[in-house]
Amino acid sequence: MLRAARLASQSGYDRFVLEFSGALPGYDVRYVDGPIRADPSDQVLAVDGSAYLLIRLEPASGVDLMADGAPTTYTGPGVIRGDTVVVREAVAAGDFEAVMSWVLGVDGRQAFRVTELTGPPRLVIDVSTNASF
């Protein structure tokens, strides 16, 4: 279950972090062409940036469907902006049938890396601000 999402600038890269309770879900991170569409509504989402880095997570959700009353586990914003260099914003693009997606709006297709961290489980996406790592 997603617990938190953060966007911040570090030396040489902008960092987007998704924090989970329980195990880290499977994921796929890649650049995609626009327009970006919300899942499941298929509505076009406005995402600031000229390139779009899609983060697809499965099984993942911001709601605990196994708990009584299906409590929301992620109560943060659906659009996150930070004092960043190349990542303009992070936009929640879907949370349906255990598939969650976020999109980073980026100034051009910058190099990126994906890292898994523990204690608590986190998926970290670093987008280079100087073309390489």
WOJO-V112518 format. One record per helix or strand of 2 or more residues. SS is the DSSP state (@ for helix, = for strand). FROM is the first residue (numbers start at 0). TO is the last residue. If there is no record, write none. Layout:
ss={SS;SS}
from={FROM;FROM}
to={TO;TO}
//
This chain:
ss={=;=;=;=;=;=;=;=;=;=;=}
from={1;12;25;35;43;50;78;86;98;111;121}
to={9;19;31;36;44;57;79;95;105;116;127}
//
